[in-house]
Amino acid sequence: MNIGIIGAGNMGHGLGKLWAQSGHQLMFSYSRDITKPKKIAQSIGSNARVGTPSEAVAFADVVLLSVPYGAVGDALKAAGSLKDKIVFSIVNALLPDMSGMAVGTSTSAAEEIAKLAPDADVVEALPVFAEVLNSDSRRFNDRQATVFYTGDNERSKQVVAGLLREIDVEPIDAGALKNSRYVEPAMMLLIQLAYTQKMGQVGFKLLNR
């Protein structure tokens, strides 16, 4: 699969590295530091290359949107038409200083992205933290972390679920895209536990019986 990655931060790098190990082809794009995507691609190897956001979209079967919430509008403008593309968003609606949510409970980052890209199939999942992605294992004491995904197109959701399984997490279908307005604040709680409460690497585990 060809995966275009818009955003060259730690999350995009971590996910891309793991997907390249599974044989996917990557194109990195969009960074304030124009040398960063090149360095990331070089570190991953022959399965990774660099392009503009619009080139990454044209290249991609799936577009990973991995930018800060405040950069979404600019990134999507640079991406151009996303008609009929699967947009896998890992964007949470965090304030720039991560002290709280820019939106929440009545809408979500995912829903706002879908408004800006109405011709795309937006699927959201907020995977484990970058520190976990870039560690030797994504597991917690040999247990897979639960990652919730949301979306309105079942085929696109299954594509994203498959990509999540490849990073060794447990994907759980959390329903329609509008349910992101509950998933995103839950992820904010993990951020508070990890960094404010200094609990270190944390994740969700869904239990059911």
C-alpha positions in Angstrom: 0.0 0.0 0.0 1.1 3.6 -0.7 0.8 5.8 2.4 1.2 9.6 2.0 2.1 11.2 5.3 1.3 14.9 5.9 3.3 15.9 8.9 6.8 14.9 9.8 6.6 14.8 13.6 7.4 12.0 16.0 4.0 10.3 15.4 4.2 10.3 11.7 7.8 9.1 11.8 7.0 6.3 14.3 4.0 5.0 12.4 5.8 5.3 9.1 8.8 3.3 10.3 6.6 0.5 11.4 4.5 0.4 8.2 7.7 0.4 6.1 8.8 -2.7 8.0 5.5 -4.3 6.8 6.4 -3.5 3.2 4.3 -0.3 2.6 5.7 2.5 0.5 5.7 5.9 2.2 5.9 9.6 1.1 6.6 12.1 3.8 5.6 15.8 3.4 4.7 19.0 5.2 7.1 20.3 7.9 8.3 23.7 9.0 11.8 22.3 8.8 12.2 21.3 5.1 15.1 19.0 6.0 13.2 17.0 8.5 11.1 14.8 6.0 14.3 14.1 4.1 16.1 12.9 7.3 13.1 10.8 8.3 12.9 9.2 4.8 16.7 8.5 4.8 16.5 6.9 8.3 13.7 4.5 7.1 15.3 3.5 3.9 14.2 2.5 0.4 10.5 2.3 1.3 10.3 6.0 2.0 10.6 9.2 -0.1 9.7 12.9 0.2 7.3 15.1 -1.7 5.0 18.0 -1.4 1.6 17.5 0.4 -0.2 17.4 -3.0 2.3 14.9 -4.3 1.8 12.7 -1.2 -1.9 12.8 -1.8 -1.6 11.8 -5.5 0.8 9.0 -4.5 -1.3 7.6 -1.7 -3.9 4.9 -1.2 -4.2 6.2 2.4 -3.3 9.7 3.5 -2.1 9.9 7.1 -2.8 13.4 8.6 -0.4 13.9 11.4 -0.1 17.6 12.2 -1.0 19.8 15.2 -4.6 20.8 15.3 -3.7 24.5 14.6 -2.0 23.5 11.4 -4.9 21.4 10.0 -6.3 24.2 7.7 -2.9 25.0 6.2 -2.0 21.4 5.7 -5.2 20.5 4.0 -4.9 23.6 1.7 -1.4 22.4 0.7 -2.7 18.9 0.1 -5.2 20.0 -2.5 -8.1 17.7 -3.6 -8.7 14.7 -1.3 -11.6 13.4 -3.4 -12.2 9.7 -2.8 -9.1 9.4 -0.6 -9.0 7.7 2.8 -7.7 10.3 5.2 -6.5 8.6 8.4 -6.4 11.4 11.0 -4.4 11.1 14.1 -5.0 14.7 15.0 -6.4 15.6 18.4 -7.9 19.0 19.1 -5.3 20.0 21.7 -4.4 23.6 22.5 -0.8 24.4 21.4 0.5 24.1 25.0 -1.4 20.8 25.5 -3.2 22.4 28.5 -6.6 21.5 27.3 -8.9 21.0 24.3 -9.6 23.5 21.5 -12.9 21.8 20.9 -14.7 18.8 22.5 -17.9 17.0 23.3 -20.0 19.0 20.8 -17.6 18.5 17.9 -14.1 17.0 17.4 -10.9 17.5 15.4 -12.1 14.6 13.2 -15.4 16.2 12.4 -13.9 19.6 11.7 -11.4 17.9 9.3 -14.2 16.1 7.5 -15.9 19.5 7.0 -12.7 20.8 5.4 -12.3 17.7 3.3 -15.9 16.8 2.4 -14.9 14.5 -0.5 -12.6 12.4 1.5 -13.4 9.4 3.8 -12.1 10.5 7.1 -11.2 7.9 9.7 -9.8 8.8 13.0 -7.7 6.8 15.4 -5.4 8.2 18.1 -2.6 5.5 18.5 -0.3 5.0 21.4 2.2 7.9 22.2 5.2 8.5 20.0 7.5 7.2 22.8 5.7 3.9 22.6 5.8 3.8 18.8 9.5 4.4 18.9 10.3 1.8 21.6 11.2 -1.8 21.1 7.6 -2.9 21.7 4.1 -1.4 21.6 2.9 -3.8 24.3 2.4 -3.2 28.0 3.6 -6.2 29.9 2.8 -8.3 26.8 -0.7 -6.8 26.5 -1.8 -4.9 23.4 -3.0 -1.4 24.0 -6.6 -0.6 22.7 -6.9 2.0 20.0 -10.3 3.2 19.2 -11.1 4.2 15.6 -14.1 6.1 14.2 -15.5 6.8 10.8 -18.6 6.8 8.6 -17.3 4.5 5.7 -17.0 0.8 6.7 -14.5 -0.1 4.0 -12.2 2.8 4.9 -12.5 1.9 8.6 -11.3 -1.6 7.8 -8.3 -0.3 5.9 -7.3 1.8 8.9 -8.0 -1.1 11.3 -5.6 -3.2 9.3 -2.9 -0.6 9.5 -3.4 -0.4 13.3 -3.0 -4.1 13.7 0.3 -3.9 11.9 1.7 -1.7 14.7 0.7 -4.4 17.2 -2.3 -2.7 18.9 -5.9 -3.8 19.4 -8.2 -1.7 17.1 -11.7 -1.3 18.4 -14.5 0.2 16.2 -15.9 3.0 18.2 -18.7 3.8 15.7 -19.4 6.9 13.7 -17.0 9.8 13.2 -19.0 11.9 15.6 -17.9 9.6 18.4 -14.5 11.1 18.0 -15.8 13.9 20.3 -15.6 11.4 23.1 -12.4 9.6 22.1 -10.3 12.8 21.8 -11.0 14.0 25.4 -10.2 10.5 26.6 -6.8 10.7 24.9 -6.4 14.1 26.6 -6.8 12.3 29.9 -3.9 9.9 29.0 -1.8 12.9 28.2 -2.5 14.4 31.6 -1.7 11.1 33.3 1.5 10.6 31.3 3.0 14.1 31.6 1.3 16.0 34.4 0.9 13.0 36.7 4.2 11.7 35.5 3.0 8.1 35.1 5.2 7.5 32.1 4.1 5.4 29.1 0.3 4.7 29.4 -2.4 3.4 27.2 -6.0 2.2 27.1 -7.2 -1.4 27.5 -10.8 -2.2 26.8 -12.2 -5.0 29.0 -15.5 -6.7 28.1 -17.4 -9.9 29.2 
